[in-house]
């Protein structure tokens, strides 16, 4: 399985060019499958900083947040 930062919020901020959900550019999203694990890791390392620059945040609960919430409930948390 290929590691991905995708959270199924696929919309790109016109100002920054970064996806609101994951922080990747359209080009990076398109090339993701063909990248080496090292290339993907290098991009993933800068995504948190990129996401700080987008104009708006996702309004709905993301898949990653939902899974974490459900996991916490199953663990008694």
Long-range contacts (C-beta under 8 A, 24 or more apart in sequence): 2-32, 2-33, 2-40, 3-37, 3-40, 3-41, 3-44, 4-32, 4-40, 5-44, 5-47, 7-58, 7-62, 7-63, 7-64, 7-65, 8-62, 8-63, 9-58, 9-60, 9-62, 13-54, 13-55, 13-56, 15-54, 15-55, 16-50, 16-53, 16-54, 16-55, 18-50, 18-51, 18-53, 18-54, 20-54, 20-56, 20-57, 20-58, 21-58, 21-62, 22-47, 22-51, 23-47, 23-48, 23-50, 23-51, 23-54
